[in-house]
Amino acid sequence: MNSYPIELLVQHAPLMFVAGLDVPPAERDPFRPLILRLREVLTSRPKGLIWDMNRASAFNILLVDKNVRFPPRKVISPSEQNAMNPHPHSPLSPLIPTSPLHPDGLIAPVWVRKHVELVPSVYVLFLKLWESPPPLSPLEGREQEMEEERKHDQELATELSQRKRTLAERGIKLTAVLLASRRLLDDPGLDVRLTFIRKQSSLDARAALFVLSPVSSNELQEFVKSLTEALREPSIEYYTAHSKRVRRKRNKHSSSAYSGYQTSAVATTRASPLRPIGWTARYEYKLATFAEFRVEEEVARKHYEDCWNILSEMFNSTTLLPPRTKRWAEARVLADSLNIKVYKFYLYNSEHPLALAFFNKHIRRYCELSKGWGMGEETFEYWSWLARQYRILSELLEIALRSGMRLPELVPQIQDDRPVPQLGQEASPAPGVNPSTVLQHPGYYYLQAARCTEERLRRFKTIEEAEAAHPSPLSQSPAFNNEKKVDHWELILELYSKAYEHFKRFAAGHTRLTFFVAVHIATTYHSSGKHDLAIKFLERIVKVYHKEQWGLVLKPLLGLWYESSKQLGDIQSCIRLIFERMFASNAAESEILAQDLLEILKTTKPSSASEPLVITLSPVENIVPATVLFYESQAGIGVSTPFQLHIATSTSSCLHLIPFSSLTIHFSDNRSPTIINRSISEGKQQTIRLGDLGDDENACQSVDCAFDFIPGATTIFYGQVSSSSAKDITITRLTLRVQQNDWTIDINCDVNPLPNAEPMWLVSPEPNTKFIPLRRTDTSIVQFRPAPHEFKVDIRHQGKALVGEEYPIDIIITSQDSRILDITFDLLLQPAEDDTVHYISTNEERTTSLLRGITFNDSLEPLGATQRTIFLNAGGTGSRILDFSFQSRTRSPASQGYSDEAKEHLETLVIDVVEPIRYSSQVTYSPSRLGLPSSFSYFSQLGEQAQTILEANVTLMIECTAECKLEVAEMKWTSMGSSRTTLLDSSLSPDSAGDLIEWRSGDAFAVDASIGIKPSEEPNDKPVETRLQSPVRLDVLWRRADNTHPNIPLATTAILLPELYPPQLGLSVIVNPPATAKLHSPFTLSIKIRNSDPLLSADLSFSLEPTDAFVIAGMRAGRLPLILPDTEEALSFNLIPTIVGVVKLPLFKVQRVEVEDSSRSETVEQTRSSSSTEIVPTIDERWNAVDRLGRNVHFYTSDGQARAEIDLSLWLAILVLA
């Protein structure tokens, strides 16, 4: 940016003059530290900022003297001094002869400098407020001190008044800051003094007078911030007034605006006054500048852009701005500065596409204009200007990025679901981004500037050579002479270096452009004669290109490196680069390289004659394209296997011109390399037999034969190799040795197969050569392996496993080998699909997943066998997958160690697991056979243990589902720890333990159990269904009847009894009649009234209705005593049957009396009338079995449906016999 005046590029901020901060010479001055800190804070903003992120609140603050003088506002032109009504103008106006713009200039940098440095918008004056010394005594009078204060305040007000009058002529705001001590701030008369000073000096009431005392640094920062915020509005008003004045002048000139001028190709030398269009451009620039001072960026950008458009129109006419004149040069500088201003304002608002679009617009427009000025693309001036534009853009972006600006992110756009075009219709364009319209990082534009500078140098050299041959007036022009003084190479290197740094910074995984720039840097160093620096860059670039195998890209770089090495006299590098350049050279180039090599070997000597010069070529530079073929992919240890080495030279190869003395073959193992000495013979064979090269212990050291590398031919070396141990062998490297005079050079070349080439094996050598294809994936390597271990794995088991048992699996290994084998195996139990817990075990270890290193009892002798048993315990049904991995080793008899690597054999076993026993259950509920306590004994039994109130009758049906026979050793009850339930009795015999029972598939077994249910200790007031755990479970201990493995423990199948849901029986009448009765013989009928409700008592009345079938003795009706919760009452009647047969018992009816609201009844009659009755159900105890919902199981099914064809003839009936 140094190419343009800084005044035209700087970011404008309102100018503030600060006076009165001269540093006091006295060290003990109380205000000296405050003044020093004020000067530091006020001048903290750097001067001449091109990019300012804090421009909205910034002031350009200058420290000036109190007696600073401003430049004159208006002067009268000498031609109008004698006029009646002279019109004064600015000293910088084109109308003033002494102005640098007279008579037709547009804008001079000095005008911008006037508003940036010479004329402020606000003027801040720091003054010390006089303070009287502290009184010696409180009784001392202050009349004399007050007079002194008034005198000093009057002088201070007079000074401010004079300064305000001077500044008011220019519209500049005056603000006074009075420095006072902290003692003075506490003076109650301070406000009176300040009011007096303000009125006497005619200061404004707003933002005109401040008082500052010595404060801390943070408080001082806050004071300066509040001062600038208060003066922001007056400064804006100042520049607004300037804008209004300029706008009035522009409107006056708009009526006579420029409409058209002659465009003559010949520039006039006579100076003419500034045309109206020039005045319009001048006013637009001023309006833009004042808007920028006001931080109205959108307005400023629009005026700058209008000024740029007017200048572009003026450049159309060579009459207005003749080329290569002073005004023309000034206008070009102004246009370039306007371009920078406009796209900078776009960048401020993150409008990156618009900024780049205007930059490109400026480039295109002035490139077109340059052709009419005689400064087209064929001139160095054109490229100099273009490089300057790109460099300025780069520098501005660099400054902006350091200040926090972010570049746009180039993310790929998501492909939307566009409809498929119909036949004959064009498809809609795919979304994308044009890279030329996207703002890049600064490195891209530095690169453009460097390339333009290279073109500038090329054009200048062309013109310079033409001028040297045929001189013209151009050689005497200032532009040509100035161009001679330019160090073009230094400038190009500077631009490329900056581009390189930015490309590295913004690489983000894309390093290809970084190397592209590095290549240009190396080329520039080479062209400028700095060959050592060129080689430094080329080394790094070529190293990466070698690794990435960019063959065609390497060719020019190696040539450049070769030329630089020649210039530096680095002989060894030249030799190395000659061989590296041979890979991509044509026949003529290869011949020249070979001649250069022979010339170097003849005319020079190595630095060390004892050690050879070793050159290692990268795979992409391989001058000996060799392919290795092994006929067999695998061979036994100690067995020779054939191989062939095919070296196919290209038609442009120059290897036949180089005096090779030997070819060395390096194998991948530790054997000594095989040296093929090149013998002198007239006949050169293309197929050379090497014979048996031996193994790694007895390798053949050298072979003598005649061979040559004829261009376009293939030389084939064939022989055999072997190995004494197990390994993979291939040929890794070839070394060609050149011996000439004192030079010994070894060229190492990697062996790489030709891409996409089918390997062809030579089966018949010369003269009748014949090839066959090798159809393998990798023919360049042979594997030497020992003979495989021969053994057979037999895994035996008993079909399906049963849940819960230790299921034996026998692994039998049978040897078919002549060697002693040690075999171990790993066993992996795959997880079950339903996450069931299972495990596998041996005698020593148990795991749920993996068993490692399981050994057999003995080594496997030749043709012998060994066995090992493992056990599987499956926790549930399904399939279990077991993966076996058998490792075998051969044992050496001499050292009892292992002679080879372990061999692996894999087996997979799938075992189905089924349940051995299937069972079902049924539960019914009935009242407790022990009965409930009566109401009379209820309170006496409160402290005793709760008795059973309900019985659950559980029936288990057990069926054997195993396909094999089971031996059941025991069936026993195991407690489950329930507090409310207890096992009363069951059908299991306690004496059956120890007796083996054999179960076959399909055998069934029934078990009945009676479980007592106790009442809850904390009864609930709401009817909630209760869920209780059964007190016991049934354990069945069993094993397979046909088991052949000893000491297998019994398996246990746990049968869980169902959960109990006792029903809420409530109040019931239970009739227990005898099975039969004899005619005319009395019998007793027992009746129990049971209240199973845990909360409510029952008030009951009963009646026994008469019938002809029985004679009843006893009270037939009456009222029962109050039945408390969980109690019962018993009644008995004597009956004499009078009829033979099945006779219904007399109807026994019990009613429950419920009083609705007895508190409001005054008489017995009212109480009886307000009560209601409820009939209590009567139940035959012989059919008293219910489900969880209280439904009688004899009358209802489990789903609540009534049973069909129910015989109710015996319900509450008795059989009477004669």
Secondary structure, 3 states (H helix, E strand, C coil): CCCCCHHHCCCCCCEEEEECCCCCCCCCCCCHHHHHHHHHHHCCCCCCCCCCCCHHHCCEEEEECCCCCCCCCCECCHHHCCCCCCCCECCCCCCCCCCCCCCCCCCCHHHHHHHHHHCCCEEEEEEECCCCCCCCCCCCCCHHHHHHHHHHHHHHHHHHHHHHHHHHCCCCEEEEEEECCHHHHCCCCHHHHHHHHHHHHCCCCCCCEEEECCCCHHHHHHHHHHHHHHHHHHHHHHHHHHHHHHHHHHHHHHCCCCCCCCCCCCCCCCCCCCCHHHHHHHHHHHHHHHHHHCCCHHHHHHHHHHHHHHHHHHCCCCCCCCCCCHHHHHHHHHHHHHHHHHHHHHHHCCCHHHHHHHHHHHHHHHHHHHHHCCCCCCCHHHHHHHHHHHHHHHHHHHHHHHCCCCCCCCCCCCCCCCCCCCCCCCCCCCCCCCHHHCCCCHHHHHHHHHHHHHHHHHHHHHHHHHHHHCCCHHHHCHHHHHHHCCCHHHHHHHHHHHHHHHHHHCCCCCCHHHHHHHHHHHHHHHHCCCHHHHHHHHHHHHHHHHHHCCHHHHHHHHHHHHHHHHHHCCHHHHHHHHHHHHHHCCHHHHHHHHHHHHHHHHHCCCCCCCCCEEEECCHHHCCCCEEEEECCCEEECCCCEEEEEEEECCCCCCHHHCCEEEEEEEECCCCCCEEEEECCCCCCECEEEEEECCCCCCCCCEEEECECCCCCCEEEEEEEECCCCCEEECEEEEEEEEEECCEEEEEEEECCCCCCCCCEEEEECCCCCEEEECCCCCCCCEEEECCCCCEEEEEECCCCEECCCCEEEEEEEEECCCCCEEEEEEEEECCCCCCCCCEEECCCCEECCEEEEEECCCCECCCCEEEEEEEEECCCCEEEEEEEEEEEEEECCCCCCECCCCEEEEEEEEEEEECCEEEEEEEEEEECCCCCCCHHHHHHHCCCCCCCCEEEEEEEEEEECCCCCEEEEEEEEEECCCCCEEEEEECCCHHHCCCCEEECCCCEEEEEEEEEECCCCCCCCCCCCCCECCCEEEEEEEEECCCCCCCCCCEEEEEECCCECCCCCCEEEEEECCCEEECCCCEEEEEEEEECCCCCCECEEEEECCCCCEEEECCCEEECCCECCCEEEEEEEEEEECCCEEEECCCEEEEEEEECCHHHCCCHHHHHHCEEEEEECEEEHHHCCECCCCCECCCECCCCCECCCCCCCCCCEEEEEC
